Every structure is written in structure tokens, then in C-alpha cells.
Amino acid sequence: MPNIIAPTAKQRHYAYDIAESLGIALPAEENIETYADFIAAHKTQYNAKRVIDRNKRVELIRKDMPEESRRKEGTYVISQVEPRLRLQTVKRLKSDKPLESLEDLLEFMQKQMKSLDREHIAVINLDVKNSPINTSIVAIGTLTGASTTGREVFKSAILSNAASIILYHTHPSGNVSPSKSDVTFTREMIKCGTLLNIPVLDHVIIGPYSYYSFKKSHNLFKSAKDASVAE
């Protein structure tokens, strides 16, 4: 009885693809010679069908493209999506009265932030009467930290034509004492606000049951000439 040599894994995989694509049966005898003959007999038809199917998929994509995104025949590109920043005043985040005191500010912010389980850094963009225009979440971090830069903080303020801003972020742990990085970040944002003529009026750390106001408890704002909160 002759030795039967099984087809290689590559042959078997290729033959399965051909059979599935063309809707035909695999060889009845599973050995290296019958599989080699099967592949040789159907390879040309299989490759031709793959080219046709690929062209059909490309044509479907091409039909969905804007005319200006189409290129010369045989070359296709994905249509670009123009990034836009859309600022919306959401009713549940809007306060109809000016933030005339620190208490007003905290009441407004704690409703939105105190139940969050990760650190969030956010900014309230204010008009000339200290009424909120909108609230922008600048960064979302982990349970113990979040970071951002002046570019992100003041982006929405500039687009909102804000007269000033108030920074705030959460400490889900409940310990609202500022860290060294919190102090450094606040100092940098005060400088940015001075350069942009969009003063930072306060930076408040919010915990589930308490808060920390840099304006009230730290000397950073005492030396910032353009930063003041109406109290």
C-alpha cells in the first residue's frame, strides 16, 4: 500500500479558500497530489474572481465619495472629514443668574461634578457680567490625576468670546487639598489668561462633600492683577 502524504497546511488553506469562493467541493482524496492538482486547475479562476470582487468593493466606495475626492482611474482616496469644534449651551449646564459669589459658583459646579469617579478638568466660560456662556470639559483622567495645557483650556474660551473663565476640577478621593502640580497648573493658567486678556477668576477643586478655592485660600491670585471675583 503506497504511503499517503497529507497536503501541507498552506495547500489545505489555499484549497479551502478556492472551494469557498467558487462554490465547489474539495477533492475527495486528501493527499498532497490531489490538492496540488485541484489548486492548479482552479487557481486562475479563483484569482480572477478576487480581482472582480475587489473592484466591485472599490467602486461602491468611490460612488459614496464627493466628486472632488475622486482621482484618476484606479486610484482612490478616502474623503477627508473636516474637524470642527461646535460649542453648545446645554440647558442643564446653564445658569441664568450671574455668579456673584463663591457660593453661587460652587452650587453651580457641584451639581455637575461631585458624583464623577475620575478626575475631570473643566472651565466655565463667562461673559462680561460673570454669567456662564458654556461649560467645557477640558480633560478626563484617572482616579488620581488628570493633565492638560493652556491650549486646551483657552480654546473654548476664545471661540466663545469669553470675558473671563473659572477653572475647576474634581478630586474623587474627597481630599480637596491641592497638590504641587495643582499649584503649578494654576500659576501657569493665570499667566496664560493675563497674556490672552481672558483672566482666570478662580480655580476650584471639588470633592464629594467639600471644596478648595485657590482664590479664597491661596496667595496665587493675590498677586494676579487682572484676576478678581465679585463677592
C-alpha positions in Angstrom: 0.0 0.0 0.0 1.5 3.3 -1.1 2.3 6.0 1.5 -0.3 8.8 1.5 1.3 12.2 2.1 -1.1 14.7 3.5 -1.3 18.2 1.9 0.6 21.0 3.6 -1.2 23.5 5.8 -0.6 26.1 3.2 -2.1 23.9 0.4 -5.1 23.0 2.6 -5.8 26.6 3.5 -5.5 27.7 -0.2 -7.7 24.9 -1.4 -10.4 25.8 1.2 -10.4 29.4 0.0 -10.8 28.3 -3.6 -13.6 26.0 -2.8 -15.5 28.5 -0.7 -15.0 31.3 -3.2 -16.0 29.3 -6.3 -18.7 27.2 -4.6 -17.1 23.9 -5.4 -16.2 20.8 -3.5 -12.8 19.9 -2.2 -11.0 16.8 -3.5 -12.4 13.6 -2.2 -8.9 12.2 -1.5 -7.0 14.4 0.9 -3.4 14.0 -0.2 -0.7 16.3 -1.5 -1.1 15.3 -5.2 -4.8 15.7 -5.4 -4.7 19.1 -3.6 -1.9 20.3 -5.9 -4.0 19.3 -9.0 -7.1 20.9 -7.5 -5.2 24.2 -6.9 -3.6 24.2 -10.3 -7.0 23.6 -12.0 -8.9 26.4 -10.3 -6.2 29.0 -9.4 -6.7 31.2 -12.5 -10.5 31.3 -12.0 -10.1 32.0 -8.3 -7.7 34.9 -8.8 -9.9 36.4 -11.5 -12.9 36.3 -9.1 -10.9 38.0 -6.4 -9.9 40.9 -8.7 -13.6 41.3 -9.8 -14.9 41.3 -6.2 -12.2 43.8 -5.1 -13.1 46.2 -8.0 -16.8 46.0 -7.0 -16.0 47.0 -3.4 -13.8 49.9 -4.6 -16.5 51.1 -6.9 -19.0 51.1 -4.1 -16.7 53.3 -2.0 -16.0 55.5 -5.0 -19.7 56.2 -5.6 -20.0 57.5 -2.0 -17.2 59.9 -2.4 -17.6 63.6 -3.2 -16.6 64.3 -6.8 -13.6 66.4 -5.8 -12.2 63.5 -3.8 -12.0 61.2 -6.8 -8.7 60.7 -8.6 -7.6 59.1 -11.9 -9.0 55.7 -12.7 -7.6 53.0 -10.5 -6.6 55.3 -7.6 -9.0 56.2 -4.8 -8.7 58.1 -1.6 -10.8 58.3 1.5 -12.8 61.6 1.7 -11.5 63.9 4.4 -13.7 64.9 7.2 -13.3 68.5 8.2 -12.8 68.7 12.0 -15.0 71.4 13.7 -15.5 72.4 17.3 -19.1 73.0 18.0 -19.9 74.8 21.2 -23.4 74.3 22.6 -25.0 75.9 25.5 -26.7 72.9 27.2 -29.7 73.9 29.2 -28.9 71.8 32.2 -25.4 73.4 32.4 -26.6 77.0 32.1 -27.2 79.3 35.0 -29.5 82.3 34.3 -28.1 84.4 37.1 -24.6 85.9 37.4 -22.0 84.1 39.6 -21.9 86.9 42.2 -20.3 84.9 45.0 -18.1 81.8 45.6 -21.2 80.1 46.9 -23.1 80.7 43.7 -20.1 79.2 41.8 -19.9 76.1 43.9 -23.6 75.4 43.8 -23.5 75.6 40.0 -20.4 73.3 39.7 -21.0 70.7 42.3 -24.3 69.7 40.8 -22.4 68.7 37.7 -19.1 67.3 39.0 -19.4 65.9 42.5 -20.5 62.4 41.5 -17.8 61.8 38.9 -15.5 58.8 39.6 -12.4 60.1 37.7 -10.6 63.4 37.8 -12.1 66.0 35.3 -10.6 69.3 34.5 -13.2 71.8 33.2 -13.7 75.5 32.5 -16.7 77.8 32.8 -16.6 80.5 30.1 -18.1 83.7 31.4 -19.4 86.9 29.8 -18.8 90.4 31.0 -21.5 90.1 33.7 -20.0 86.9 35.0 -22.8 84.8 33.7 -21.8 81.4 32.2 -21.8 81.1 28.5 -21.0 77.4 28.5 -19.0 74.8 30.3 -16.3 72.8 28.6 -14.7 69.6 29.8 -11.0 70.0 29.1 -9.6 66.7 30.2 -10.6 63.4 31.8 -8.0 61.5 33.7 -7.8 58.7 36.2 -8.9 58.3 39.8 -5.8 60.1 41.0 -4.9 62.6 38.2 -5.6 64.5 35.0 -3.5 66.9 33.0 -3.9 69.5 30.2 -2.3 72.6 28.8 -3.3 76.2 28.3 -4.0 75.5 24.6 -6.9 73.2 25.6 -8.1 75.4 28.5 -8.4 78.6 26.5 -9.6 77.1 23.2 -13.3 77.1 24.1 -12.9 80.5 25.8 -11.6 82.1 22.7 -14.2 80.5 20.5 -16.9 81.5 23.0 -15.7 85.1 23.1 -15.4 84.8 26.9 -14.5 87.8 29.0 -13.1 85.5 31.8 -13.0 81.9 32.9 -13.2 79.9 36.1 -11.3 76.6 36.3 -12.4 73.7 38.3 -11.5 70.0 38.6 -12.6 67.1 40.7 -10.8 65.1 43.4 -12.9 61.9 43.7 -11.0 60.8 46.7 -12.6 63.5 48.8 -9.3 65.1 49.7 -9.5 68.6 48.1 -6.1 69.8 49.2 -4.1 71.0 46.2 -1.1 69.0 45.1 2.1 70.6 43.9 1.0 70.0 40.3 -2.3 71.7 41.0 -0.5 74.8 42.2 1.9 74.8 39.2 -1.0 74.4 36.8 -3.0 77.2 38.4 0.0 79.6 38.2 0.5 78.7 34.5 -3.1 79.3 33.7 -3.1 82.7 35.4 -0.2 83.7 33.3 -1.9 82.4 30.1 -5.0 84.3 31.0 -3.1 87.5 31.5 -1.4 87.2 28.1 -4.7 86.5 26.4 -6.6 89.1 28.3 -9.0 86.4 29.5 -8.4 86.4 33.2 -8.8 83.3 35.3 -11.1 84.3 38.2 -10.7 81.2 40.3 -9.6 77.6 40.3 -11.8 75.4 42.5 -11.1 71.8 43.5 -14.3 69.9 44.1 -14.7 66.8 46.2 -17.9 64.9 47.0 -18.5 66.9 50.2 -16.1 69.8 50.2 -14.1 72.2 48.0 -11.0 74.2 47.9 -10.9 77.7 46.3 -7.5 79.0 45.2 -8.9 82.5 45.2 -10.1 82.2 48.8 -7.3 80.0 50.3 -4.1 80.6 48.3 -2.0 83.6 47.6 -1.6 82.9 43.9 -4.5 85.2 43.0 -3.4 88.0 45.4 -0.5 88.8 43.1 -2.5 88.5 39.8 -3.5 92.0 38.9 -6.2 91.1 36.4 -7.8 88.3 38.4 -10.8 89.2 40.7 -14.1 87.6 41.6 -17.1 89.8 42.5 -18.1 88.8 46.0 
